[in-house]
Amino acid sequence: MRHALRILTTTSLALTATMMACSLGGGDDDDDGNGPAQGGSSGSGGSSVSLMGGSNSTGATGGTGNTSGGNASGGTSAMKPPECEDLGLDKECGTSSQTADIKTVNMMLVIDKSGSMDDTPDGFDDSKWVSLGSALKTSLAGVADQMNFGLILYPYDPDAGDEQTDVTCKVTDDETAVRVHVDAGTKTVTQIVRSVTNTVPAGGTPTAAALNAAYNYYTTGAGADLTGDKYVLLATDGGPNCNSLSTSCQANADKCTVNLDGRCTGGRPNCCINPSNGSLISEQCLDDEEVIKSIKKLADAHIPTFVVGIPGTEAYASYLDAFAMAGGKENPAGPKYYAVAANGGVDGLADVFSTIVTQLVHSCDIPLDQAPADVNKVNVAIDCELKSKEEPDGGWELDVSGAPALLKLKGTTCDKVQVSGAKRVDLYYGCQTIL
């Protein structure tokens, strides 16, 4: 049985849970720990680690099992690192150890390329579109060897080439909507940045249709066979529209995206109404309800959605909050969605993207394959450094109330792991906890 562990490293990944034989009295022979790692689908890079069931007991010299990760597309190989040197624990205890398995984190970027992305807000040195390309390059490159990425731009017409200047509300719901298929970040980050750089922002904001394309890709398309966790990151600078069936703004100017964007001129109360004949321009109505349906459909398929609001979305904050709540990945720092401050420029964009991808690969709650027999006889080492349970502003605790049991890193100990990861985490069972 395997349990997910969300600790990732910038080098080969391995977690070893080392259990003192004075507590366990030897290892379990059901699983020798030498099987192949479960990476992404063929052609995908690897990303996070999970404990393997079973252990390999070899007495005082420690376990010898190892697991190879990665695959044909350049994912890293996770080999069990050498045993930690003397940590000052009881030498009379033998050890049994467990090695790590690879589990993929897949992220489909669903990015708004509507005409307003060509604007340059205060605080930006260049347009939002150019800044977006720079921010993606900066933030994704740091985790390219740890995550898989893909790209959907919207609106997008596969027959229009890179220019995409006359696509208006076009989005296909099949795989032609995918500009870059989800694959190892070491391959796709460069492709994603190049695709953004070569594309000219234009058109409306058919967000619901783009999210449906991501859903189809992940559930019935090429992405259906991807192994590991699947996510969507929605980045937009405006309210969703482009729904020809919408009537939300027929009698409500506050649901007209032209009004909300502050572009309604000539004293007209509702710029979604054609002044020449009084007909509704339904494509300009706010399409928030369909977006929530699309995000909930993804969530029901166990595909959470992160929501990023680029400058220009301020009038839509309450709607983006609703999108974020439906997606199940709210910003813990508030508001509910991840808002990019206008004065932050490209650095603000990069910081938001980095915050999101970092939390996917580095978490402070580590599932354990086996709960300790005595919670008062557990010691923890991170990168072969023994960590005090009650160290100031940090430390760790055990939660054995559920299944699996969890090692929870706290405070500064957690912060360090979230920023830079850890090459290994060792749990030593059977000796009194060093506080």
C-alpha positions as CSV (number, residue, x, y, z in Angstrom):
1,M,0.0,0.0,0.0
2,R,1.3,3.5,-0.9
3,H,0.7,6.8,0.8
4,A,1.3,10.1,-0.9
5,L,4.1,12.3,0.5
6,R,4.4,15.8,-0.8
7,I,8.1,16.5,-0.1
8,L,10.1,17.3,-3.2
9,T,13.8,18.0,-3.6
10,T,15.8,19.8,-6.3
11,T,18.0,16.7,-6.6
12,S,17.2,13.0,-6.6
13,L,14.2,12.5,-4.3
14,A,14.1,10.0,-1.4
15,L,12.5,9.7,1.9
16,T,13.5,7.0,4.4
17,A,11.5,6.2,7.4
18,T,14.0,4.5,9.7
19,M,12.6,2.5,12.6
20,M,14.6,1.3,15.5
21,A,14.5,-2.5,16.0
22,C,14.4,-2.1,19.7
23,S,10.8,-0.9,19.1
24,L,9.8,-3.0,16.0
25,G,12.0,-6.0,16.4
26,G,12.8,-6.3,12.7
27,G,11.4,-5.5,9.4
28,D,8.5,-6.7,7.3
29,D,9.3,-9.0,4.4
30,D,6.1,-8.4,2.4
31,D,7.7,-5.8,0.2
32,D,11.4,-5.6,-0.4
33,G,11.3,-2.0,-1.6
34,N,13.1,-2.7,-4.9
35,G,10.2,-2.3,-7.3
36,P,10.2,0.4,-10.0
37,A,9.0,3.9,-9.2
38,Q,5.6,4.9,-10.4
39,G,6.3,8.0,-12.4
40,G,4.0,9.8,-14.9
41,S,2.7,8.2,-18.0
42,S,5.3,7.2,-20.5
43,G,7.0,10.3,-21.6
44,S,6.4,12.2,-18.4
45,G,8.9,13.5,-15.8
46,G,8.5,12.7,-12.1
47,S,7.6,15.0,-9.3
48,S,6.8,14.1,-5.7
49,V,7.4,11.2,-3.5
50,S,5.3,8.7,-1.5
51,L,6.3,6.1,1.0
52,M,6.3,2.5,-0.2
53,G,4.7,-0.2,1.8
54,G,6.9,-2.8,3.6
55,S,10.5,-2.5,4.7
56,N,13.8,-4.1,4.3
57,S,15.5,-5.0,7.5
58,T,19.2,-5.6,7.7
59,G,19.9,-5.1,11.4
60,A,22.3,-2.5,12.7
61,T,23.7,-1.6,9.3
62,G,20.4,-0.3,8.0
63,G,18.2,-1.2,5.0
64,T,19.5,-1.8,1.5
65,G,16.4,-1.4,-0.7
66,N,16.2,1.3,-3.3
67,T,13.8,2.6,-5.8
68,S,14.6,4.1,-9.2
69,G,12.4,6.9,-10.5
70,G,12.1,8.8,-13.7
71,N,11.5,7.6,-17.3
72,A,12.3,8.2,-20.9
73,S,11.6,11.9,-20.9
74,G,14.2,12.9,-18.4
75,G,12.5,12.6,-15.0
76,T,15.0,12.3,-12.1
77,S,16.0,9.0,-10.5
78,A,15.3,8.6,-6.8
79,M,17.8,6.4,-5.2
80,K,18.0,6.0,-1.4
81,P,20.8,8.2,-0.2
82,P,23.5,6.8,2.1
83,E,22.6,6.3,5.7
84,C,23.0,9.4,7.9
85,E,26.2,9.5,10.0
86,D,26.0,9.2,13.8
87,L,23.1,11.4,15.1
88,G,23.8,10.7,18.7
89,L,21.0,8.2,19.1
90,D,21.1,4.9,21.0
91,K,23.6,2.7,19.1
92,E,22.0,-0.5,20.5
93,C,19.0,-0.1,18.2
94,G,19.1,-1.8,14.8
95,T,17.2,-0.3,11.9
96,S,14.8,-1.2,9.2
97,S,14.2,1.3,6.4
98,Q,11.8,2.3,3.7
99,T,12.7,3.9,0.4
100,A,10.8,6.5,-1.7
101,D,8.6,6.2,-4.7
102,I,8.0,8.8,-7.4
103,K,4.6,10.4,-8.0
104,T,3.9,13.0,-10.7
105,V,2.4,16.4,-10.2
106,N,0.7,17.6,-13.4
107,M,-0.3,21.2,-14.0
108,M,-2.3,22.5,-17.0
109,L,-1.9,26.2,-17.3
110,V,-5.1,27.8,-18.7
111,I,-4.2,31.3,-19.6
112,D,-6.3,34.2,-20.8
113,K,-4.9,35.8,-24.0
114,S,-7.7,38.3,-24.6
115,G,-7.0,41.7,-26.1
116,S,-6.8,43.4,-22.7
117,M,-3.6,41.4,-21.9
118,D,-1.8,43.7,-24.3
119,D,-2.4,46.6,-21.9
120,T,0.4,48.0,-19.7
121,P,-1.0,48.8,-16.2
122,D,0.7,51.2,-13.8
123,G,3.6,49.4,-12.1
124,F,4.4,47.3,-15.2
125,D,7.4,48.1,-17.4
126,D,5.8,46.2,-20.3
127,S,2.4,44.8,-21.3
128,K,0.7,42.2,-19.1
129,W,1.3,39.6,-21.9
130,V,5.1,40.2,-22.1
131,S,5.3,40.3,-18.3
132,L,3.4,37.0,-18.1
133,G,5.9,35.3,-20.3
134,S,8.8,36.6,-18.2
135,A,7.0,35.5,-15.0
136,L,6.3,32.0,-16.2
137,K,9.9,31.6,-17.3
138,T,11.1,32.7,-13.8
139,S,8.7,30.8,-11.7
140,L,8.4,27.5,-13.6
141,A,12.1,27.1,-14.3
142,G,12.7,26.6,-10.6
143,V,10.5,23.5,-10.5
144,A,10.9,22.2,-14.1
145,D,12.6,19.0,-12.9
146,Q,9.9,18.4,-10.3
147,M,6.6,19.0,-12.1
148,N,4.9,18.4,-15.4
149,F,3.3,21.3,-17.2
150,G,1.0,21.9,-20.2
151,L,-0.6,25.0,-21.7
152,I,-4.0,26.0,-23.0
153,L,-4.4,29.6,-24.3
154,Y,-7.8,31.1,-24.8
155,P,-9.4,32.2,-27.1
156,Y,-7.6,30.1,-29.6
157,D,-8.2,28.8,-33.1
158,P,-5.9,26.0,-34.1
159,D,-6.3,27.1,-37.8
160,A,-5.2,30.7,-37.2
161,G,-1.5,30.2,-36.5
162,D,0.5,32.1,-33.9
163,E,-1.0,35.5,-34.6
164,Q,-4.5,34.6,-33.3
165,T,-5.7,38.1,-34.0
166,D,-9.3,37.3,-35.2
167,V,-10.4,34.5,-33.0
168,T,-12.8,36.5,-30.8
169,C,-14.4,33.8,-28.7
170,K,-13.0,30.7,-30.3
171,V,-12.1,27.7,-28.2
172,T,-12.2,24.1,-29.2
173,D,-13.1,21.4,-26.7
174,D,-10.8,18.8,-28.1
175,E,-7.1,18.4,-27.9
176,T,-6.5,21.1,-30.6
177,A,-7.1,23.5,-27.7
178,V,-3.9,22.3,-26.1
179,R,-0.9,24.3,-27.2
180,V,1.6,22.3,-25.1
181,H,0.7,18.8,-23.8
182,V,1.4,18.0,-20.2
183,D,4.9,16.6,-20.0
184,A,8.1,16.9,-18.0
185,G,8.8,20.6,-17.1
186,T,12.3,20.1,-18.3
187,K,10.8,19.8,-21.8
188,T,7.7,22.0,-21.6
189,V,8.6,25.1,-19.7
190,T,10.6,26.4,-22.7
191,Q,7.8,25.4,-25.0
192,I,5.3,27.2,-22.9
193,V,7.3,30.4,-22.7
194,R,7.9,30.3,-26.5
195,S,4.2,29.8,-27.2
196,V,3.3,32.8,-25.0
197,T,6.1,34.9,-26.6
198,N,5.0,34.1,-30.1
199,T,1.3,34.7,-29.6
200,V,-0.4,38.1,-29.9
201,P,-3.2,38.8,-27.3
202,A,-6.6,39.2,-28.9
203,G,-10.2,38.3,-28.5
204,G,-12.7,37.9,-25.7
205,T,-12.6,35.8,-22.6
206,P,-14.2,32.3,-23.1
207,T,-13.1,31.0,-19.7
208,A,-15.7,28.3,-19.3
209,A,-14.9,26.8,-22.7
210,A,-11.2,26.8,-22.0
211,L,-11.7,25.0,-18.6
212,N,-13.9,22.5,-20.4
213,A,-11.1,21.8,-22.8
214,A,-8.8,21.2,-19.8
215,Y,-11.4,18.8,-18.3
216,N,-11.7,16.9,-21.6
217,Y,-7.9,16.6,-21.9
218,Y,-7.5,15.3,-18.4
219,T,-10.5,12.9,-18.4
220,T,-10.9,11.5,-21.9
221,G,-8.0,12.9,-23.9
222,A,-4.3,12.3,-23.9
223,G,-4.0,13.5,-20.3
224,A,-6.4,10.8,-19.0
225,D,-3.5,8.3,-18.8
226,L,-1.2,10.7,-16.8
227,T,-0.2,9.2,-13.4
228,G,-0.3,11.3,-10.3
229,D,-2.1,14.4,-9.2
230,K,-3.7,16.7,-11.8
231,Y,-4.3,20.5,-11.4
232,V,-5.4,23.4,-13.4
233,L,-4.0,26.9,-13.0
234,L,-6.4,29.6,-14.4
235,A,-4.8,33.0,-15.0
236,T,-7.0,35.8,-16.3
237,D,-7.1,39.6,-16.4
238,G,-10.8,40.0,-16.7
239,G,-14.3,38.7,-16.3
240,P,-15.4,35.7,-18.4
241,N,-17.8,36.2,-21.3
242,C,-18.2,34.8,-24.8
243,N,-21.4,32.8,-24.0
244,S,-23.8,33.4,-26.9
245,L,-26.6,31.8,-24.8
246,S,-26.2,34.1,-21.8
247,T,-28.9,36.5,-20.8
248,S,-27.4,37.5,-17.5
249,C,-27.0,41.2,-18.5
250,Q,-30.3,41.6,-20.3
251,A,-31.7,43.7,-17.4
252,N,-28.6,44.0,-15.3
253,A,-25.9,46.4,-16.4
254,D,-23.7,45.1,-13.5
255,K,-23.5,41.8,-15.3
256,C,-22.2,43.4,-18.5
257,T,-18.4,43.0,-18.8
258,V,-18.1,46.2,-20.9
259,N,-19.7,48.2,-18.0
260,L,-17.6,46.3,-15.4
261,D,-14.4,47.1,-17.3
262,G,-15.3,50.8,-17.3
263,R,-15.5,50.9,-21.1
264,C,-19.1,51.8,-21.5
265,T,-19.2,55.3,-23.1
266,G,-21.7,57.7,-24.6
267,G,-23.9,57.8,-21.5
268,R,-25.3,54.4,-22.2
269,P,-26.6,52.6,-19.1
270,N,-25.9,49.1,-20.4
271,C,-23.3,48.6,-23.2
272,C,-24.4,45.0,-23.7
273,I,-27.5,46.3,-25.4
274,N,-27.2,47.2,-29.0
275,P,-28.2,50.9,-29.2
276,S,-29.4,50.6,-32.8
277,N,-32.1,47.9,-32.3
278,G,-32.1,47.2,-28.5
279,S,-30.9,43.6,-29.0
280,L,-28.7,41.8,-26.4
281,I,-25.0,41.3,-27.2
282,S,-25.0,38.2,-25.2
283,E,-21.3,37.4,-25.8
284,Q,-20.5,40.4,-23.6
285,C,-22.5,39.2,-20.6
286,L,-20.6,38.0,-17.6
287,D,-20.4,34.2,-17.8
288,D,-19.6,33.5,-14.1
289,E,-22.2,30.7,-13.6
290,E,-20.8,28.6,-16.5
291,V,-17.3,29.0,-15.2
292,I,-18.3,27.8,-11.8
293,K,-19.9,24.8,-13.4
294,S,-16.8,24.0,-15.3
295,I,-14.5,24.4,-12.2
296,K,-16.9,22.2,-10.2
297,K,-16.8,19.5,-12.9
298,L,-13.0,19.5,-12.7
299,A,-13.2,19.3,-8.9
300,D,-15.6,16.4,-9.1
301,A,-13.0,14.6,-11.2
302,H,-10.4,15.3,-8.4
303,I,-8.7,18.1,-10.5
304,P,-8.4,21.2,-8.3
305,T,-8.2,24.6,-9.8
306,F,-6.0,27.5,-8.7
307,V,-7.3,31.0,-9.8
308,V,-4.9,33.9,-10.5
309,G,-6.2,37.4,-11.0
310,I,-3.9,39.6,-13.1
311,P,-4.3,43.4,-12.9
312,G,-7.6,44.2,-14.6
313,T,-9.7,41.8,-12.6
314,E,-10.3,44.2,-9.7
315,A,-14.0,44.7,-10.6
316,Y,-14.4,40.9,-10.7
317,A,-12.9,40.1,-7.3
318,S,-16.0,38.6,-5.8
319,Y,-16.5,36.3,-8.9
320,L,-12.8,35.2,-8.8
321,D,-13.3,34.4,-5.1
322,A,-16.2,32.2,-6.0
323,F,-14.1,30.5,-8.7
324,A,-11.3,29.8,-6.2
325,M,-13.7,28.4,-3.7
326,A,-15.3,26.1,-6.3
327,G,-11.8,25.0,-7.3
328,G,-10.8,23.9,-3.8
329,K,-7.5,25.8,-3.8
330,E,-8.1,29.0,-2.0
331,N,-5.3,31.5,-1.2
332,P,-4.6,31.1,2.5
333,A,-3.3,34.7,2.6
334,G,-6.5,36.1,1.2
335,P,-8.5,37.0,-0.9
336,K,-9.7,33.6,-1.9
337,Y,-8.0,33.9,-5.3
338,Y,-4.4,34.7,-5.9
339,A,-4.4,38.4,-6.7
340,V,-1.5,40.1,-8.5
341,A,-1.0,43.6,-7.3
342,A,-0.8,46.2,-10.1
343,N,2.3,47.8,-8.6
344,G,4.1,44.4,-8.4
345,G,4.9,44.2,-12.1
346,V,6.6,41.1,-13.5
347,D,8.0,40.3,-10.0
348,G,4.5,40.2,-8.5
349,L,3.3,37.8,-11.2
350,A,6.3,35.6,-10.7
351,D,5.9,35.6,-7.0
352,V,2.2,34.4,-7.3
353,F,3.1,31.6,-9.7
354,S,6.0,30.5,-7.5
355,T,3.8,30.5,-4.4
356,I,1.4,28.1,-6.1
357,V,3.8,25.7,-7.6
358,T,6.0,25.6,-4.5
359,Q,3.1,24.5,-2.3
360,L,2.4,21.6,-4.7
361,V,5.9,20.2,-4.4
362,H,6.7,21.0,-0.8
363,S,4.2,20.2,2.0
364,C,4.7,20.0,5.7
365,D,2.3,17.1,6.4
366,I,4.1,13.8,5.7
367,P,2.1,10.6,5.6
368,L,3.7,7.7,7.4
369,D,3.5,4.1,6.3
370,Q,3.3,2.9,9.9
371,A,2.4,4.7,13.1
372,P,5.0,4.4,15.9
373,A,4.3,2.0,18.8
374,D,5.2,4.8,21.2
375,V,4.9,8.4,20.2
376,N,7.3,9.5,22.9
377,K,10.0,7.4,21.4
378,V,10.4,9.0,18.0
379,N,13.1,11.2,16.6
380,V,13.2,13.1,13.3
381,A,16.1,14.1,11.1
382,I,15.8,16.4,8.0
383,D,18.7,16.1,5.6
384,C,20.5,14.1,8.4
385,E,20.1,17.0,10.9
386,L,18.3,15.9,14.1
387,K,15.3,18.3,14.6
388,S,14.1,19.1,18.1
389,K,10.4,18.5,18.5
390,E,9.9,21.7,20.4
391,E,12.5,24.0,18.9
392,P,11.7,27.7,19.0
393,D,9.2,28.8,16.3
394,G,9.5,25.4,14.7
395,G,9.8,21.7,15.4
396,W,7.4,18.9,14.6
397,E,4.5,16.8,15.9
398,L,2.9,13.4,15.2
399,D,-0.8,13.0,14.4
400,V,-1.8,9.4,14.9
401,S,-5.5,10.0,15.1
402,G,-6.2,9.0,11.5
403,A,-4.9,6.7,8.8
404,P,-2.2,7.2,7.7
405,A,-0.4,8.7,10.6
406,L,1.2,12.1,9.8
407,L,4.5,13.8,10.7
408,K,3.6,17.5,10.8
409,L,6.5,20.0,10.4
410,K,5.8,23.3,12.2
411,G,6.9,26.9,12.0
412,T,10.3,27.7,10.6
413,T,11.0,24.0,10.1
414,C,8.0,23.9,7.8
415,D,8.9,27.2,6.1
416,K,12.4,25.9,5.2
417,V,11.0,22.7,3.6
418,Q,8.4,24.7,1.7
419,V,11.0,27.0,0.3
420,S,13.8,24.6,-0.6
421,G,12.5,21.0,0.0
422,A,14.5,18.3,1.6
423,K,16.7,15.5,0.2
424,R,15.5,13.1,2.9
425,V,13.4,12.8,6.1
426,D,14.3,10.1,8.6
427,L,12.1,8.9,11.4
428,Y,13.8,6.9,14.2
429,Y,11.5,4.8,16.3
430,G,12.2,3.3,19.7
431,C,14.5,5.8,21.4
432,Q,13.3,8.6,23.7
433,T,12.5,11.8,21.8
434,I,15.2,14.4,22.0
435,L,13.4,17.7,22.8
